[in-house]
Amino acid sequence: MAINVTKSSMPRFEEYCEEIKSIWETTHLTNMGPIHNRLKEELKKRLKVENIELFVNGHLALYCALKALGLKGEIITTPFTFASTTNAIVQAGCVPVFCDVKPDYTIDESKIEALITDKTVAILGVHVYGNICEVDAIQKIADKHSLKVIYDAAHVFGVEYKGKGIADYGDISMLSFHATKVFHTIEGGGLCFKDGALAKKIAEQRNFGVCGEELTCFGTNAKMNEFQAAMGICNLRHLDEELESRKQAFERYNEKLGKVAGLTLPPIHEGIKQNYAYYPVLVAKEKFGLDRDELANKLAAQNIFARKYFYPLVSENKEFGKDMTENTPNAKYYSRNVLCLPMYAHLPLEDVDRIVDAILK
Ligand SMILES: Cc1ncc(COP(=O)(O)O)c(C=O)c1O
């Protein structure tokens, strides 16, 4: 049987049907309906954040965040992320400036200040694979230079740092509730933010710039519908047990791959509540014997489908028209050598063993 890199969590069919039943009575399908509002309150508590607004997907949420903050200029970010991050920056009319990453795959805060110019308006860090950026150091730099801080927090649903939800750091954090994520609403996303005054601006961006009988900006349409929200309500109920099963798979990989020469296992930050979202291994051919692509092909031949994530780098987008990777050698190296092994809720430990055996062979 094939083992894929990810598998979407599904509530029982009857559970989902029960949750969507009321939609046939209310006929309220979208536009911030009652199920949407319930999910919003539940997520606020679960994520330990001050404010949250829900979206049809994470990408449009990020785009709306940049627009709601009124950013125009350069945004320091990293190329080691999914295409969405850079696309949102460019679509919002800003210019991405690429900073390199550290061995935990997140932005190297020691390299940020050298990239600041008089056009810089914000730092957009990406929390990668469940690892978090150095949020305190980044905030200090931002305060010193009067910059906004935005986080692409698509990978860190439920992660906590110093007892606070990770999405509560920075001016705005974007979460993705895509089907492949730790928590999903089929497609979906959220913006978490401290300044309550942003709620109105974010809502206007999400709904065509409509505010009562006024049009206040050129907004888009990014509203979460009731069927998405109902999936979220169901999935939230099972999240703790799912996180526990992810943890078991993660620890099994650690235990069995720990001594394999040439494989660097996922870096773990001490003192954070983790979500075990991904299991990236860094493959060094000299010691391991195969390079990342060869390993991926060998696994695929055994029906095990790992993912080259993130490859290529977003800075390799043809639209840039030039090589944008030369100042980010770490990001380039990781994009060529990281392989994400299968990781999802209820991944059977026997399957982890099969994957490990295939790697060892
Ligand atoms: C790092 C990162 N940023 C942004 C996104 C975009 O989120 P969405 O698919 O919900 O639009 C994703 C995932 O898809 C992601 O992994």
The ligand as a Tripos MOL2 file, in Angstrom:
@<TRIPOS>MOLECULE
LIG
   16    16     1     0     0
SMALL
NO_CHARGES

@<TRIPOS>ATOM
      1 C1          4.3830   28.2170    4.6510 C.3       1 LIG1
      2 C2          3.0360   28.3610    3.9740 C.ar      1 LIG1
      3 N1          2.5540   29.5970    3.7240 N.ar      1 LIG1
      4 C3          1.3710   29.7840    3.1410 C.ar      1 LIG1
      5 C4          0.5670   28.7250    2.7700 C.ar      1 LIG1
      6 C5         -0.7200   29.0170    2.0700 C.3       1 LIG1
      7 O1         -1.8280   28.5670    2.7990 O.3       1 LIG1
      8 P1         -3.1730   28.1470    2.0460 P.3       1 LIG1
      9 O2         -2.9180   26.8740    1.3150 O.co2     1 LIG1
     10 O3         -4.1370   27.9580    3.1820 O.co2     1 LIG1
     11 O4         -3.5740   29.2340    1.1460 O.co2     1 LIG1
     12 C6          1.0290   27.4070    3.0120 C.ar      1 LIG1
     13 C7          0.2740   26.2070    2.6940 C.2       1 LIG1
     14 O5         -0.4110   25.8910    1.8640 O.2       1 LIG1
     15 C8          2.2930   27.2230    3.6130 C.ar      1 LIG1
     16 O6          2.7860   26.0090    3.8450 O.3       1 LIG1
@<TRIPOS>BOND
     1     1     2 1
     2     2     3 ar
     3     2    15 ar
     4     3     4 ar
     5     4     5 ar
     6     5     6 1
     7     5    12 ar
     8     6     7 1
     9     7     8 1
    10     8     9 2
    11     8    10 1
    12     8    11 1
    13    12    13 1
    14    12    15 ar
    15    13    14 2
    16    15    16 1
@<TRIPOS>SUBSTRUCTURE
     1 LIG1         1 GROUP 0 **** ****
